[in-house]
Amino acid sequence: MAERESIQTSAAPSAIGPYSQAIKTGGELIFLSGQIPLDPETMELVDGSIETQTLQVFRNLSAIANAAGTTLQQAVKLTIYLTDLNDFAQVNAIMAEHFDEPYPARATIQVSALPKQSMLEIDAILAV
């Protein structure tokens, strides 16, 4: 059985269910659970626009990557879940500010609802 290490940090929202913030495998991969725009101190959704929520999601993902001993720049795959695909351009612009080329592979999916009525959720796979 492959080694698995749970990654946890108070710099990102704690899990709101039976899952880890991230799992580091014995190999070269770290799987980051989906993050919604929760403030890690209050565990409340940040108020504001899709831009505000997207920035918080990337802060949360970055904090978990840092707790795993790496950075979000090591992302090889992102999955973005949006409740409104009309927000795609704004999310895309903020993503471009957080990554250097070569950009990670990505899928973007519109969903009917997300936890706590968030506008988006993003998960990531990192290669270290």
C-alpha positions as CSV (number, residue, x, y, z in Angstrom):
1,M,0.0,0.0,0.0
2,A,1.3,3.5,-0.9
3,E,2.4,5.8,1.9
4,R,0.0,8.6,2.6
5,E,0.5,11.7,4.9
6,S,-2.2,14.0,5.9
7,I,-1.3,17.7,5.5
8,Q,-3.0,20.2,7.9
9,T,-2.5,23.9,8.6
10,S,-4.4,26.5,10.6
11,A,-3.5,29.0,7.8
12,A,-6.3,27.5,5.7
13,P,-9.9,26.6,6.6
14,S,-10.2,23.4,8.6
15,A,-12.0,20.5,6.9
16,I,-15.8,20.8,7.2
17,G,-16.2,17.1,6.7
18,P,-14.4,13.8,6.9
19,Y,-11.4,14.7,4.7
20,S,-7.9,16.1,4.9
21,Q,-6.8,19.5,3.6
22,A,-4.3,17.6,1.5
23,I,-2.7,14.1,1.1
24,K,0.9,13.7,0.3
25,T,1.8,10.4,-1.3
26,G,5.0,8.5,-0.9
27,G,5.8,9.5,-4.4
28,E,5.9,12.9,-5.9
29,L,2.2,14.0,-5.7
30,I,0.2,16.1,-3.3
31,F,-3.6,16.2,-3.6
32,L,-5.2,19.4,-2.3
33,S,-8.8,19.1,-1.4
34,G,-11.2,21.6,-2.9
35,Q,-11.1,25.0,-1.3
36,I,-14.0,27.4,-1.1
37,P,-13.4,31.1,0.0
38,L,-13.6,30.6,3.7
39,D,-11.6,32.8,6.0
40,P,-9.5,30.4,8.0
41,E,-9.9,32.4,11.3
42,T,-13.7,32.8,11.2
43,M,-14.6,29.8,9.0
44,E,-17.1,32.1,7.3
45,L,-17.4,32.8,3.6
46,V,-15.7,36.0,2.6
47,D,-18.1,38.7,1.4
48,G,-17.7,40.1,-2.0
49,S,-17.3,39.6,-5.7
50,I,-16.1,36.6,-7.6
51,E,-12.7,38.3,-7.6
52,T,-12.6,38.5,-3.8
53,Q,-13.7,34.9,-3.4
54,T,-11.2,33.7,-6.0
55,L,-8.3,35.5,-4.2
56,Q,-9.3,33.8,-0.9
57,V,-9.4,30.4,-2.5
58,F,-5.9,30.9,-3.9
59,R,-4.7,32.1,-0.5
60,N,-6.2,28.9,1.1
61,L,-4.6,26.6,-1.6
62,S,-1.2,28.4,-1.2
63,A,-1.3,28.0,2.6
64,I,-1.9,24.2,2.3
65,A,0.8,23.9,-0.4
66,N,3.2,25.7,2.0
67,A,2.3,23.4,4.9
68,A,3.2,20.5,2.6
69,G,6.7,22.1,2.1
70,T,6.1,23.4,-1.4
71,T,4.3,26.2,-3.3
72,L,1.2,26.4,-5.5
73,Q,3.6,26.9,-8.4
74,Q,4.1,23.1,-8.3
75,A,0.5,22.6,-9.4
76,V,0.1,20.3,-12.4
77,K,-3.7,20.1,-12.4
78,L,-6.5,22.3,-11.2
79,T,-10.2,21.7,-11.2
80,I,-12.3,24.8,-10.9
81,Y,-16.0,24.6,-10.0
82,L,-18.1,27.7,-10.7
83,T,-21.8,28.3,-10.0
84,D,-21.8,30.7,-13.0
85,L,-19.6,30.2,-16.0
86,N,-20.1,33.9,-16.7
87,D,-17.4,34.4,-14.0
88,F,-14.9,32.4,-16.0
89,A,-13.0,35.5,-17.4
90,Q,-12.5,37.0,-13.9
91,V,-11.3,33.7,-12.4
92,N,-9.0,33.1,-15.4
93,A,-7.4,36.6,-14.9
94,I,-6.7,35.9,-11.2
95,M,-5.4,32.5,-12.0
96,A,-2.9,34.0,-14.5
97,E,-1.6,36.2,-11.7
98,H,-0.9,33.2,-9.5
99,F,1.0,30.9,-11.9
100,D,4.0,31.2,-14.2
101,E,4.2,29.3,-17.5
102,P,4.0,26.4,-18.0
103,Y,0.5,26.8,-16.5
104,P,-1.1,23.7,-14.9
105,A,-3.6,21.7,-16.8
106,R,-7.1,22.6,-15.9
107,A,-10.8,21.8,-16.1
108,T,-13.5,24.3,-15.4
109,I,-17.0,23.0,-14.6
110,Q,-20.3,24.8,-13.9
111,V,-22.2,23.3,-11.0
112,S,-25.6,24.1,-9.5
113,A,-24.4,24.7,-6.0
114,L,-21.3,24.6,-3.7
115,P,-20.9,24.4,0.1
116,K,-21.9,27.5,2.0
117,Q,-23.3,29.0,-1.2
118,S,-19.8,29.8,-2.4
119,M,-19.4,31.0,-6.0
120,L,-16.4,28.7,-6.7
121,E,-14.3,25.9,-5.4
122,I,-10.8,24.8,-6.7
123,D,-8.8,21.7,-6.0
124,A,-5.3,21.0,-7.1
125,I,-2.7,18.3,-7.7
126,L,0.9,19.2,-7.1
127,A,4.0,17.4,-8.3
128,V,7.1,17.9,-6.2
